[in-house]
Amino acid sequence: MINAGVSRHFLYFRFMLNAISKVQKNSNAAILALLAVAVTYLWVWFMADAPAGGQDSWNHYLYARWAPHHPKLLLDQWGKPFFTLVALPFAPFGLNSVYFLNFISTLGTAWICYLTGRKLSLRNPWLLIILFGWQPIVFANFHSSLTEPTNALILVLMCYLFVSHKIKSAIFVASFLPLVRSEGMILLLAIIPFIFIRGYWKYLPLLFSGTAVFAIFAGFVSGDWKYFYHNNPYIRHELVGRFDPGSGALFHYVNSQREITGVLITLLLIVALVLTAIYVKQRINKKTPNEISQYVLWLFLPLFFSFFIAHTVIWYTGTMGSHGLIRVFVVVAPIAAIIAQFALHRLMSFNIKKMNQMMKIVIIAASFFIAFSGAHMPYPWQKGPSIEGFPGQSNVDSALNYIQHNHLNNKVLVHQLPALDVQLNFDPWATAENAKSFYVWSIDTHEGKDWMPDSCVVLWDNVHARRDGPMPLHVMRSLKQYKEIAYFPSKLDTLYDVRLFLKVPQK
């Protein structure tokens, strides 16, 4: 009896030592994985000519930069209230400080992915750092002032709280998702079945608390009690429809998986779907539920695929100003990584030691190579910028030089490039009498209605002014009060042509 008791205690002690050893091993591997991802991110940062996301990236920086001067910008849903608020302390130190915000947000998301995998007892959870951090869409967009990286951070934090059984905290965090980005409402609805199936329905009112508080506060400040609805940029686009964002193929996002999740994670997502279908069949046959599979079935898959389907429908129908952008999938990239790790967990459960070791090496190597190719970046040993600047920038610079040399730099500049406001330190929200710049869309094309100051200079580019203005060249030329004074043709494509117009007083 004594020997049996000692034996049991010895086995328990050995089990605990093995468990601690595995945790320590995973933690060390996670730190090394995070360092590897961080090093590649720093390379992208130092080799980039411009931020990812084009003019949107510059625009979000401008919201945070000028919000202290115009507090109403903190409510602006085009700038995204959450990002503007979080970026507020960073923006005064310049654009690089906001890049740093997204740098640490992305690495933070990778780390919480790892912690989530550990909570779920997934095998080798440190691989989640690689699967998220080197996911092509993440790799291509972390170096930016875009709102997607911080959205990914909030979403994975919510998931971590759910798997940690901190339900009220998870639902409270989820309630702010629509303020982080407009698609947050889709994600909010996607977790309702999970809340019901897990018996958390009594906390359901908490799910809309964050949005409700913002809506009430915004209504009180603005005087418009439908502010949250009226000022949603995508709803407003449907109501006003000033420009045509276009539409596309039903399988646009399926065909873009090389640039979104990459081949490796896409294959693992398919494996996860098959494994989940098998699990559903087993549950129908009254087999014992599996906790990890339950989370995948009711939380992770609904989050990813509701987001995927919603954006597919929006782009296919040409609604909500989608433009078919793929960078939005940074938001659900941590969810894709967790689902992929679930598939790896099940594949590694066969416990063939050499195969599992080889699988880890293949995952790391494949993720590295897929990240660069999927993000359309040269590898570190190749020449070239990691993120190329705006192809028409040289023409824009030529136009600015012309303005300087012809003593027009003291005139109000009208353009459609937020990057110029950043470069020239102009406040886009200054009062009309103090403004140094306006956007092209502010020009009233109705005869006798144009309020732009006399002698203002219009920098018209064939991409943003025409598309986002929206001001086609023939319309710009039809405005009698504007005289074309310079033309800067692009050597690459007429798409990047730049023209200057001067507003002249009418007799």
C-alpha positions as CSV (number, residue, x, y, z in Angstrom):
1,M,0.0,0.0,0.0
2,I,2.9,2.4,0.9
3,N,4.7,1.5,-2.3
4,A,1.5,2.1,-4.3
5,G,0.9,5.4,-2.7
6,V,4.5,6.5,-3.3
7,S,4.2,5.3,-6.9
8,R,1.1,7.4,-7.4
9,H,2.7,10.5,-5.9
10,F,5.8,9.9,-8.0
11,L,3.8,9.6,-11.2
12,Y,1.8,12.8,-10.3
13,F,5.0,14.7,-9.6
14,R,6.5,13.5,-12.9
15,F,3.4,14.6,-14.7
16,M,3.6,18.0,-13.2
17,L,7.3,18.4,-14.1
18,N,6.5,17.4,-17.7
19,A,3.6,19.9,-17.8
20,I,5.8,22.7,-16.4
21,S,8.6,21.7,-18.8
22,K,6.2,21.9,-21.8
23,V,4.9,25.3,-20.7
24,Q,8.5,26.6,-20.3
25,K,9.5,25.1,-23.7
26,N,6.4,26.7,-25.4
27,S,7.1,30.1,-23.7
28,N,10.8,30.1,-24.9
29,A,9.7,29.1,-28.4
30,A,7.0,31.8,-28.4
31,I,9.6,34.5,-27.4
32,L,11.9,33.3,-30.2
33,A,9.0,33.2,-32.7
34,L,8.0,36.8,-31.7
35,L,11.5,38.0,-32.1
36,A,11.7,36.4,-35.6
37,V,8.5,38.1,-36.7
38,A,9.6,41.4,-35.1
39,V,12.9,41.4,-37.0
40,T,11.2,40.9,-40.4
41,Y,8.8,43.7,-39.5
42,L,11.7,46.0,-38.8
43,W,13.2,45.1,-42.1
44,V,9.9,46.0,-43.8
45,W,9.7,49.3,-41.9
46,F,13.2,50.4,-42.8
47,M,12.9,49.4,-46.5
48,A,9.4,50.9,-47.1
49,D,9.0,54.0,-49.3
50,A,5.5,54.6,-47.9
51,P,3.0,53.2,-45.5
52,A,0.6,50.4,-46.6
53,G,-2.9,51.4,-47.5
54,G,-2.1,54.4,-49.6
55,Q,-4.0,57.6,-48.9
56,D,-6.2,55.9,-46.2
57,S,-3.1,55.4,-44.1
58,W,-2.2,59.1,-44.3
59,N,-5.8,60.1,-43.6
60,H,-6.2,58.1,-40.4
61,Y,-3.0,59.7,-39.1
62,L,-4.5,63.2,-39.9
63,Y,-7.6,62.4,-37.8
64,A,-5.4,61.5,-34.8
65,R,-3.0,64.4,-35.5
66,W,-5.7,67.1,-35.5
67,A,-8.2,65.6,-33.1
68,P,-6.9,67.7,-30.1
69,H,-7.7,70.8,-32.2
70,H,-11.1,69.5,-33.4
71,P,-12.5,67.2,-30.7
72,K,-15.5,66.3,-32.9
73,L,-13.1,64.1,-34.9
74,L,-13.1,61.7,-32.0
75,L,-16.7,60.9,-32.9
76,D,-16.1,60.7,-36.7
77,Q,-16.8,57.1,-37.9
78,W,-14.8,57.6,-41.1
79,G,-11.7,58.1,-38.9
80,K,-12.8,55.2,-36.6
81,P,-13.3,56.6,-33.0
82,F,-11.3,53.8,-31.3
83,F,-8.3,54.2,-33.5
84,T,-8.4,58.0,-33.3
85,L,-8.5,57.8,-29.5
86,V,-5.7,55.2,-29.2
87,A,-3.5,57.0,-31.8
88,L,-4.1,60.4,-30.1
89,P,-1.0,60.3,-27.8
90,F,1.2,58.9,-30.6
91,A,0.3,61.3,-33.4
92,P,2.0,64.5,-32.0
93,F,5.4,62.8,-32.4
94,G,4.9,62.2,-36.1
95,L,3.8,59.5,-38.5
96,N,6.5,57.0,-37.4
97,S,5.0,57.0,-33.9
98,V,1.6,55.9,-35.3
99,Y,3.5,53.2,-37.3
100,F,5.0,52.1,-34.0
101,L,1.4,51.9,-32.6
102,N,0.5,49.4,-35.3
103,F,3.8,47.6,-35.0
104,I,3.2,46.9,-31.3
105,S,-0.5,46.2,-31.9
106,T,0.4,43.5,-34.4
107,L,3.0,41.9,-32.2
108,G,0.6,42.1,-29.3
109,T,-2.1,40.3,-31.4
110,A,0.5,37.6,-32.2
111,W,1.3,37.1,-28.5
112,I,-2.4,36.9,-27.5
113,C,-3.0,34.4,-30.3
114,Y,-0.3,32.3,-28.6
115,L,-1.9,32.7,-25.2
116,T,-5.3,31.8,-26.6
117,G,-3.8,28.6,-28.1
118,R,-2.2,27.8,-24.8
119,K,-5.6,28.3,-23.0
120,L,-7.2,25.9,-25.5
121,S,-4.3,23.4,-24.9
122,L,-3.4,23.3,-28.5
123,R,-0.2,21.6,-29.4
124,N,2.8,23.9,-30.0
125,P,0.7,27.1,-29.5
126,W,3.8,29.2,-30.3
127,L,3.3,28.4,-34.0
128,L,0.3,30.7,-33.8
129,I,2.8,33.7,-33.7
130,I,4.2,32.5,-37.0
131,L,0.8,31.7,-38.5
132,F,-0.6,35.2,-37.7
133,G,2.6,37.3,-37.9
134,W,3.7,36.0,-41.3
135,Q,0.2,35.8,-42.7
136,P,0.5,37.6,-46.1
137,I,-2.3,40.1,-45.4
138,V,-0.8,41.0,-42.0
139,F,2.7,41.2,-43.3
140,A,1.6,43.6,-46.1
141,N,-0.3,46.0,-43.9
142,F,1.1,46.2,-40.4
143,H,3.4,49.1,-41.5
144,S,0.7,51.7,-41.7
145,S,-1.7,54.0,-40.0
146,L,-4.6,51.7,-40.9
147,T,-7.3,50.7,-38.4
148,E,-7.2,47.0,-39.2
149,P,-4.3,46.0,-36.9
150,T,-5.9,47.5,-33.8
151,N,-9.2,45.8,-34.7
152,A,-7.4,42.5,-34.9
153,L,-6.0,43.1,-31.4
154,I,-9.4,43.8,-29.9
155,L,-10.9,40.8,-31.6
156,V,-8.3,38.3,-30.4
157,L,-8.4,39.8,-26.9
158,M,-12.2,39.1,-26.9
159,C,-11.5,35.5,-28.0
160,Y,-8.8,35.1,-25.3
161,L,-11.2,36.3,-22.6
162,F,-13.9,33.9,-23.9
163,V,-11.6,30.8,-23.7
164,S,-10.4,32.0,-20.3
165,H,-14.0,31.9,-19.2
166,K,-14.1,35.6,-18.4
167,I,-17.4,35.9,-20.1
168,K,-18.6,39.4,-19.0
169,S,-15.2,40.9,-19.8
170,A,-15.3,39.2,-23.2
171,I,-18.8,40.5,-24.1
172,F,-18.0,44.0,-22.8
173,V,-14.9,44.1,-25.1
174,A,-17.0,42.8,-28.0
175,S,-19.5,45.6,-27.5
176,F,-17.0,48.1,-28.7
177,L,-16.2,46.3,-32.0
178,P,-18.6,48.5,-34.1
179,L,-16.6,51.5,-32.9
180,V,-13.3,50.0,-33.9
181,R,-14.4,49.4,-37.5
182,S,-17.9,49.3,-39.1
183,E,-17.6,45.6,-39.8
184,G,-17.6,45.1,-36.1
185,M,-21.4,44.8,-36.2
186,I,-21.0,41.7,-38.4
187,L,-18.6,40.2,-35.8
188,L,-20.9,41.2,-33.0
189,L,-23.8,39.3,-34.6
190,A,-21.5,36.3,-35.3
191,I,-20.9,35.6,-31.6
192,I,-24.6,35.6,-30.6
193,P,-25.1,31.9,-31.4
194,F,-22.0,31.1,-29.3
195,I,-23.4,33.2,-26.4
196,F,-26.7,31.2,-26.5
197,I,-25.2,27.8,-27.0
198,R,-22.9,28.3,-24.0
199,G,-25.7,29.5,-21.8
200,Y,-24.5,33.1,-21.5
201,W,-27.7,34.6,-22.8
202,K,-28.3,36.6,-19.6
203,Y,-25.3,38.7,-20.6
204,L,-26.7,39.5,-24.0
205,P,-27.7,43.1,-23.2
206,L,-24.0,43.8,-22.3
207,L,-23.2,43.0,-25.9
208,F,-24.4,46.3,-27.2
209,S,-23.3,48.4,-24.2
210,G,-20.2,50.0,-25.7
211,T,-22.0,51.0,-28.9
212,A,-25.0,52.3,-27.0
213,V,-22.9,54.5,-24.7
214,F,-21.1,55.9,-27.8
215,A,-24.4,56.5,-29.7
216,I,-25.9,58.3,-26.7
217,F,-22.8,60.4,-26.1
218,A,-22.5,61.3,-29.8
219,G,-26.2,62.2,-29.9
220,F,-25.9,64.4,-26.9
221,V,-22.8,66.2,-28.2
222,S,-23.9,66.5,-31.9
223,G,-27.6,67.1,-31.2
224,D,-28.4,64.2,-33.7
225,W,-29.8,61.3,-31.8
226,K,-29.3,59.1,-34.9
227,Y,-25.7,60.2,-35.2
228,F,-24.3,56.6,-35.1
229,Y,-26.6,55.7,-38.0
230,H,-26.4,58.9,-40.1
231,N,-22.6,59.2,-39.8
232,N,-21.7,55.6,-40.6
233,P,-19.6,56.2,-43.8
234,Y,-20.9,53.0,-45.5
235,I,-24.6,53.7,-44.7
236,R,-24.0,57.3,-45.8
237,H,-22.5,56.1,-49.1
238,E,-25.7,54.1,-49.8
239,L,-27.8,57.2,-49.0
240,V,-25.8,59.7,-50.9
241,G,-23.8,57.7,-53.4
242,R,-21.4,60.4,-54.6
243,F,-19.0,58.0,-56.2
244,D,-19.2,54.5,-57.7
245,P,-17.0,52.0,-55.7
246,G,-17.6,49.4,-58.3
247,S,-18.4,45.7,-57.9
248,G,-16.7,42.5,-58.7
249,A,-16.7,38.7,-59.1
250,L,-18.4,36.6,-56.5
251,F,-15.2,34.7,-55.9
252,H,-13.0,37.7,-55.7
253,Y,-11.8,37.0,-52.1
254,V,-11.5,33.3,-52.8
255,N,-9.2,34.1,-55.7
256,S,-7.2,36.5,-53.5
257,Q,-6.4,33.9,-50.8
258,R,-2.7,33.9,-51.9
259,E,-2.5,37.5,-50.8
260,I,-4.8,37.1,-47.7
261,T,-4.1,33.9,-45.7
262,G,-1.6,32.3,-48.1
263,V,-1.6,28.8,-49.5
264,L,-0.6,27.1,-46.3
265,I,-3.3,28.6,-44.0
266,T,-5.9,28.2,-46.8
267,L,-5.2,24.5,-46.9
268,L,-5.3,24.2,-43.1
269,L,-8.6,26.1,-43.1
270,I,-10.0,23.5,-45.5
271,V,-8.7,20.7,-43.2
272,A,-10.3,22.4,-40.2
273,L,-13.7,22.6,-42.0
274,V,-13.5,18.8,-42.8
275,L,-12.5,18.0,-39.2
276,T,-15.4,20.2,-37.9
277,A,-17.9,18.5,-40.3
278,I,-16.7,15.1,-38.9
279,Y,-17.1,16.4,-35.4
280,V,-20.7,17.6,-36.1
281,K,-21.5,14.2,-37.4
282,Q,-20.1,12.6,-34.2
283,R,-22.2,15.0,-32.1
284,I,-25.3,14.0,-34.0
285,N,-24.4,10.4,-33.1
286,K,-24.3,11.5,-29.4
287,K,-20.6,11.3,-29.0
288,T,-19.0,13.2,-26.1
289,P,-18.4,16.9,-26.9
290,N,-14.8,18.1,-27.3
291,E,-14.1,21.5,-25.8
292,I,-11.6,22.7,-28.5
293,S,-13.9,21.6,-31.3
294,Q,-16.8,23.4,-29.6
295,Y,-14.9,26.7,-29.7
296,V,-14.0,26.2,-33.3
297,L,-17.5,25.3,-34.3
298,W,-19.4,28.0,-32.4
299,L,-16.9,30.9,-32.1
300,F,-13.9,30.8,-34.5
301,L,-15.5,29.5,-37.7
302,P,-18.6,31.9,-37.4
303,L,-16.3,34.9,-36.8
304,F,-14.1,34.2,-39.9
305,F,-16.8,33.1,-42.3
306,S,-19.4,35.7,-41.4
307,F,-16.8,38.3,-42.1
308,F,-15.7,36.6,-45.4
309,I,-19.3,36.1,-46.6
310,A,-20.4,39.6,-45.7
311,H,-17.5,41.2,-47.7
312,T,-18.1,38.9,-50.6
313,V,-21.7,39.9,-50.8
314,I,-20.9,43.6,-50.4
315,W,-18.3,43.6,-53.2
316,Y,-20.4,41.4,-55.5
317,T,-23.4,43.7,-55.1
318,G,-21.4,46.9,-55.3
319,T,-22.8,48.3,-52.0
320,M,-21.3,50.0,-48.9
321,G,-18.3,51.5,-50.8
322,S,-16.3,48.3,-50.6
323,H,-13.8,48.8,-53.5
324,G,-13.0,45.1,-53.1
325,L,-10.1,45.8,-50.7
326,I,-8.4,42.7,-49.3
327,R,-6.6,44.4,-46.5
328,V,-9.8,44.3,-44.4
329,F,-9.0,40.6,-43.7
330,V,-6.2,41.7,-41.3
331,V,-9.1,42.0,-38.9
332,V,-9.9,38.3,-38.9
333,A,-6.3,37.1,-39.5
334,P,-5.8,36.0,-35.9
335,I,-9.0,33.9,-36.2
336,A,-7.7,32.3,-39.4
337,A,-4.4,31.5,-37.5
338,I,-6.3,29.9,-34.6
339,I,-8.4,27.8,-36.9
340,A,-5.3,26.7,-38.8
341,Q,-3.6,25.8,-35.6
342,F,-6.6,23.7,-34.6
343,A,-6.0,21.7,-37.8
344,L,-2.3,21.3,-37.0
345,H,-3.2,20.2,-33.5
346,R,-5.4,17.4,-34.8
347,L,-2.8,16.4,-37.4
348,M,-0.1,16.3,-34.7
349,S,-2.3,14.2,-32.4
350,F,-1.1,11.1,-34.4
351,N,2.0,11.7,-32.2
352,I,4.6,10.5,-34.8
353,K,7.6,12.3,-33.4
354,K,9.7,12.8,-36.5
355,M,6.7,13.8,-38.6
356,N,5.6,16.4,-36.0
357,Q,9.2,17.8,-35.8
358,M,9.3,18.0,-39.6
359,M,5.9,19.6,-39.7
360,K,7.0,22.5,-37.5
361,I,10.0,23.2,-39.6
362,V,7.9,23.1,-42.8
363,I,5.3,25.5,-41.2
364,I,8.0,28.0,-40.2
365,A,9.8,27.9,-43.6
366,A,6.6,27.9,-45.6
367,S,5.1,30.8,-43.6
368,F,8.3,32.9,-44.1
369,F,8.4,32.5,-47.9
370,I,4.6,32.8,-48.3
371,A,4.5,36.0,-46.3
372,F,6.9,37.8,-48.7
373,S,5.5,36.5,-51.9
374,G,1.9,37.0,-50.8
375,A,2.6,40.5,-49.6
376,H,4.4,41.1,-53.0
377,M,7.6,42.1,-51.2
378,P,11.2,41.3,-52.2
379,Y,13.0,38.9,-49.9
380,P,15.6,40.6,-47.6
381,W,18.4,39.3,-49.9
382,Q,16.8,41.0,-52.9
383,K,16.9,44.7,-53.8
384,G,13.9,47.0,-53.8
385,P,11.6,48.7,-51.2
386,S,9.4,46.5,-49.1
387,I,6.4,48.8,-49.7
388,E,6.5,50.9,-52.8
389,G,5.4,54.6,-52.7
390,F,2.7,56.1,-54.8
391,P,3.8,55.7,-58.4
392,G,2.6,59.2,-59.2
393,Q,4.6,60.8,-56.4
394,S,7.3,62.2,-58.7
395,N,4.6,64.1,-60.7
396,V,3.1,65.4,-57.5
397,D,6.5,66.6,-56.4
398,S,7.0,68.3,-59.7
399,A,3.7,70.1,-59.3
400,L,4.7,71.2,-55.8
401,N,8.0,72.5,-57.1
402,Y,6.2,74.5,-59.8
403,I,3.9,76.0,-57.2
404,Q,7.0,77.0,-55.1
405,H,9.0,78.5,-58.1
406,N,6.0,80.5,-59.3
407,H,5.3,81.9,-55.9
408,L,1.9,80.2,-55.5
409,N,2.8,78.5,-52.2
410,N,0.9,81.2,-50.3
411,K,-2.3,80.3,-52.1
412,V,-4.9,77.8,-50.8
413,L,-4.1,74.3,-52.2
414,V,-7.0,72.1,-53.3
415,H,-6.2,68.4,-53.8
416,Q,-7.3,64.9,-53.0
417,L,-4.1,63.5,-51.4
418,P,-4.1,63.3,-47.5
419,A,-0.4,62.6,-47.8
420,L,0.1,66.3,-48.9
421,D,-1.6,67.5,-45.7
422,V,0.7,65.4,-43.7
423,Q,3.8,66.5,-45.7
424,L,2.9,70.2,-45.5
425,N,1.4,70.0,-42.0
426,F,-2.0,71.4,-43.1
427,D,-5.0,71.0,-40.9
428,P,-7.8,69.6,-43.2
429,W,-10.5,70.6,-40.6
430,A,-9.5,74.2,-40.1
431,T,-12.2,76.8,-40.5
432,A,-12.7,78.1,-44.0
433,E,-11.1,81.4,-43.3
434,N,-8.0,79.8,-41.8
435,A,-7.7,76.8,-44.1
436,K,-4.6,76.3,-46.2
437,S,-6.0,73.4,-48.1
438,F,-9.3,71.8,-49.2
439,Y,-10.2,68.5,-50.8
440,V,-11.3,68.5,-54.4
441,W,-14.7,67.1,-53.4
442,S,-15.4,70.5,-51.8
443,I,-15.5,72.3,-55.2
444,D,-19.2,73.0,-56.0
445,T,-19.5,72.4,-59.8
446,H,-22.9,74.2,-60.0
447,E,-22.6,77.5,-61.8
448,G,-22.3,80.4,-59.3
449,K,-22.1,78.1,-56.3
450,D,-18.3,77.6,-56.0
451,W,-17.1,79.1,-52.7
452,M,-13.4,78.3,-53.2
453,P,-11.2,81.4,-52.6
454,D,-9.9,83.3,-55.7
455,S,-6.4,82.4,-56.8
456,C,-6.5,79.0,-55.1
457,V,-4.5,76.3,-56.8
458,V,-6.0,72.9,-57.7
459,L,-3.6,70.0,-57.8
460,W,-5.6,67.5,-59.9
461,D,-4.3,63.9,-60.1
462,N,-5.8,61.3,-62.4
463,V,-6.2,58.7,-59.6
464,H,-7.5,60.3,-56.4
465,A,-9.0,63.5,-57.7
466,R,-10.9,61.7,-60.4
467,R,-12.0,58.7,-58.4
468,D,-12.4,60.1,-54.8
469,G,-13.1,63.7,-55.7
470,P,-15.0,62.7,-57.7
471,M,-13.8,65.2,-60.4
472,P,-13.2,63.8,-63.9
473,L,-10.9,65.9,-66.1
474,H,-13.6,67.0,-68.4
475,V,-15.7,68.3,-65.5
476,M,-12.7,70.1,-64.1
477,R,-12.0,71.7,-67.4
478,S,-15.7,72.7,-67.8
479,L,-15.4,75.0,-64.8
480,K,-14.8,78.4,-66.4
481,Q,-13.2,80.0,-63.3
482,Y,-10.4,77.5,-63.3
483,K,-7.5,77.9,-65.8
484,E,-5.1,75.0,-66.5
485,I,-1.6,76.3,-65.9
486,A,0.6,73.2,-65.9
487,Y,0.6,69.6,-66.9
488,F,2.9,66.9,-65.6
489,P,2.6,63.7,-67.7
490,S,3.6,60.4,-66.1
491,K,6.3,58.3,-67.8
492,L,4.6,55.2,-66.3
493,D,0.9,55.6,-67.1
494,T,-1.5,58.4,-67.9
495,L,-3.3,57.2,-64.7
496,Y,-0.6,59.1,-62.7
497,D,-0.8,62.4,-64.7
498,V,-1.0,65.5,-62.6
499,R,-2.4,68.9,-63.7
500,L,-2.5,72.3,-62.0
501,F,-5.4,74.7,-62.2
502,L,-5.6,78.3,-61.0
503,K,-8.8,79.9,-60.0
504,V,-9.1,83.3,-61.7
505,P,-11.5,86.0,-60.8
506,Q,-14.5,86.2,-63.2
507,K,-15.4,89.5,-64.8
